[in-house]
Amino acid sequence: MKKDSKILVTGCEGLVGSAVIRELKKQGYIDVIGVSRTKFYHNGFTYSGNFDLRDKDNVRLIFLRYTPSYVINAAAIVGGINANNTRSAEFIRDNILMQTNIIQACHEYGVKKLLFLGSSCIYPRDCPQPIKEEYLLSGPLEETNIGYAIAKISGLIMCRMYNKQYGSNFISAMPTNLYGINDNFNLTDSHVLPALIRKFHEAKISDANSVVFWGTGSPKREFLFVDDLAEALVFLMNNYDDCKEHINIGVGEDITIRDLVYLIKDIVEFDGKIFWDASYPDGTPQKLLDVSKINNLGWKAKTSLEDGLRITYKWFIENYNNDIRK
């Protein structure tokens, strides 16, 4: 991509989309367009409106008016175990609608390159570790997030089929678990890491004696700081054109949820006790991505988990009384 290329980032208010826009600005790209459900961003200016990407006419109007040359699709309906399990119809329906409209618009309006963003939950529940790209569709999925996983798999396959039939340059990237600035800290539908930060913080400020967490704490997870992901996505837009296979993005290291809990406890400086409620599900036992492919291309994650957590917690407490999807 050239520095004056017209680049569209969908989901620009979310965790990933906002980080991508920060990274593009940091690298000197001067014509960046961002769109979310209610906001539109263009080169530093933000406008309110109805930009629902589930509506194909809305999507077509955006592409017709701004004619982007490159698209990074970070728009998605996402959540943790509870949200995936209780809103499964919404997750599969809305994600398929959005990604289908965006992929088709990229085809219709001659976009030079699309990066479709998936998730590591596309892989089988009991996958060999670390998870290689080739393990896709090699076994049953985790039941608690099957709707979201199927939606993302369909988007990945759709990109491949457009490449095959139309000669498009639509690539797909599968990041591991993400966290960072502008995350969703709502205890009902957030992912595990931001939920832990909020629970510990609220326990601390309320002088609680203890905190209870779901599951046993035994599952292992890999966590990638979102600004590292954003750097990786821009790197892929400039260095990766494999239209037949997706690519993993992660750090190549994981941690048990129990150890993560104690790490966040120390960062938040909560002095109470910790209890585990094993009546709630743990989810997939382990999800560690094999990131040798992207590492061999020349990209590696830079931010340690502890450093990333400290940055995230600092942002959280600075924005706690604002609208951070509490």
Secondary structure, DSSP 8 states (H G I E B T S, - for coil): --TT-EEEEESTTSHHHHHHHHHHHHTT--EEEEE-SSEEEETTEEEES---TTSHHHHHHHHHHH--SEEEE-------HHHHHHSHHHHHHHHHHHHHHHHHHHHHTT-SEEEEE--GGGS-TT--SSB-GGGTTSS---GGGHHHHHHHHHHHHHHHHHHHHH---EEEEEE-EEE-TT----TTT--HHHHHHHHHHHHHHTT-SEEEEES-S--EE-EEEHHHHHHHHHHHHHH---SSS-EEES-S--EEHHHHHHHHHHHHT--SEEEEETTS---SSEE-B--HHHHHHT------HHHHHHHHHHHHHHHTTS-S--
